[in-house]
């Protein structure tokens, strides 16, 4: 299932929002990072799934020439980073983010656990293969 995020500012057509499947895949990846990766590297510290999500989105934004935005905190205590929300990403952006994040994780040696989508696809392939074998059997 997908939703419409916005209208294109140039042509006015509706932009299709990222899918639930893409969102689930991204959260599964951030969960894998949380469980397997120290941050900063070799610090022994584990950061939250949400922190991984925010770091990954900010890094992906910079990789695409969109600098992270830093503002003084409203309470005057340091600075805050403002980044694009994944809920406002369209399907193409979310696919690019997933590709980027998976490549980064693989480079860091993170072993991906199977998401619900991956398990469902395996079950579908197995059922199809079984039908094929019985039809030619």
C-alpha positions as CSV (number, residue, x, y, z in Angstrom):
1,X,0.0,0.0,0.0
2,X,1.2,3.5,-0.7
3,X,-0.1,6.9,-0.2
4,X,0.3,10.3,-1.9
5,X,2.7,12.6,-0.2
6,X,2.3,15.9,-2.0
7,X,2.0,17.5,-5.4
8,X,5.0,18.1,-7.6
9,X,5.8,21.8,-7.3
10,X,6.7,21.9,-11.0
11,X,3.8,20.0,-12.7
12,X,1.2,19.6,-10.0
13,X,0.9,15.8,-10.3
14,X,0.5,13.8,-7.1
15,X,3.7,12.2,-5.8
16,X,3.4,8.7,-4.5
17,X,4.7,8.3,-1.0
18,X,7.0,5.5,0.1
19,X,5.3,2.2,0.6
20,X,4.7,0.4,3.9
21,X,7.1,-2.4,2.6
22,X,9.9,0.2,2.0
23,X,9.3,1.6,5.4
24,X,9.4,-1.8,7.0
25,X,12.6,-2.7,5.2
26,X,14.3,0.6,6.4
27,X,13.2,0.0,10.0
28,X,14.5,-3.6,9.8
29,X,17.8,-2.3,8.6
30,X,18.0,0.3,11.4
31,X,17.2,-2.5,13.9
32,X,20.1,-4.6,12.5
33,X,22.4,-1.6,12.8
34,X,21.2,-1.0,16.4
35,X,21.9,-4.6,17.3
36,X,25.2,-5.1,15.5
37,X,27.0,-1.8,15.2
38,X,28.7,0.3,17.8
39,X,28.5,4.1,17.2
40,X,30.9,5.7,17.1
41,X,32.9,2.8,15.7
42,X,34.6,0.6,18.2
43,X,33.2,2.6,21.1
44,X,31.1,-0.2,22.6
45,X,28.1,2.1,22.5
46,X,24.8,1.1,20.9
47,X,22.5,3.8,19.7
48,X,18.8,3.5,19.2
49,X,17.0,2.5,16.1
50,X,15.6,6.0,15.8
51,X,19.1,7.5,16.0
52,X,20.3,5.2,13.3
53,X,17.4,6.2,11.1
54,X,18.2,9.9,11.6
55,X,21.9,9.4,11.0
56,X,21.3,7.4,7.8
57,X,18.8,9.9,6.4
58,X,21.1,12.9,7.1
59,X,24.1,11.0,5.5
60,X,22.0,10.1,2.5
61,X,20.9,13.7,2.1
62,X,24.5,15.0,2.2
63,X,25.5,12.3,-0.4
64,X,22.8,13.7,-2.7
65,X,24.2,17.3,-2.3
66,X,21.5,18.4,0.2
67,X,23.4,19.5,3.2
68,X,22.1,18.7,6.7
69,X,20.5,21.7,8.3
70,X,21.7,22.7,11.7
71,X,20.0,25.2,13.9
72,X,20.5,26.5,17.4
73,X,18.3,24.5,19.7
74,X,15.1,26.3,20.8
75,X,16.1,25.9,24.4
76,X,19.6,27.3,23.7
77,X,21.3,24.1,24.6
78,X,23.5,23.2,21.6
79,X,22.3,22.6,18.0
80,X,19.6,20.4,16.4
81,X,19.7,18.7,13.0
82,X,16.7,19.1,10.8
83,X,16.4,16.4,8.1
84,X,13.8,15.1,5.6
85,X,11.3,12.8,7.2
86,X,10.9,9.4,5.5
87,X,7.2,9.7,5.7
88,X,7.4,12.6,3.2
89,X,9.7,10.7,0.8
90,X,8.3,9.4,-2.4
91,X,8.9,5.8,-3.6
92,X,12.0,6.7,-5.6
93,X,13.6,8.6,-2.8
94,X,12.9,5.8,-0.4
95,X,14.3,3.2,-2.8
96,X,17.5,5.3,-3.2
97,X,17.8,5.6,0.6
98,X,17.3,1.9,1.1
99,X,20.0,1.1,-1.5
100,X,22.4,3.6,0.1
101,X,21.7,2.4,3.6
102,X,22.1,-1.3,2.7
103,X,25.4,-0.6,0.9
104,X,26.7,1.4,3.9
105,X,25.6,-1.4,6.3
106,X,27.2,-4.1,4.1
107,X,30.4,-2.1,4.0
108,X,30.4,-2.0,7.8
109,X,29.9,-5.8,8.0
110,X,26.3,-5.7,9.2
111,X,24.5,-9.0,8.6
112,X,20.9,-8.3,7.5
113,X,18.2,-10.3,9.2
114,X,15.3,-11.2,7.0
115,X,12.5,-8.7,7.0
116,X,8.9,-9.8,6.8
117,X,8.9,-8.8,3.1
118,X,12.0,-11.1,2.4
119,X,10.3,-14.0,4.2
120,X,7.1,-13.5,2.3
121,X,8.9,-13.4,-1.0
122,X,10.8,-16.6,-0.1
123,X,7.5,-18.3,0.7
124,X,6.0,-17.1,-2.6
125,X,9.0,-18.4,-4.6
126,X,8.9,-21.7,-2.8
127,X,5.1,-22.1,-3.5
128,X,5.7,-21.2,-7.1
129,X,8.5,-23.6,-7.5
130,X,6.4,-26.3,-5.9
131,X,3.6,-25.7,-8.4
132,X,6.1,-25.8,-11.2
133,X,7.5,-29.1,-10.0
134,X,4.0,-30.7,-9.6
135,X,3.0,-29.4,-13.1
136,X,6.1,-31.0,-14.7
137,X,6.3,-33.9,-12.3
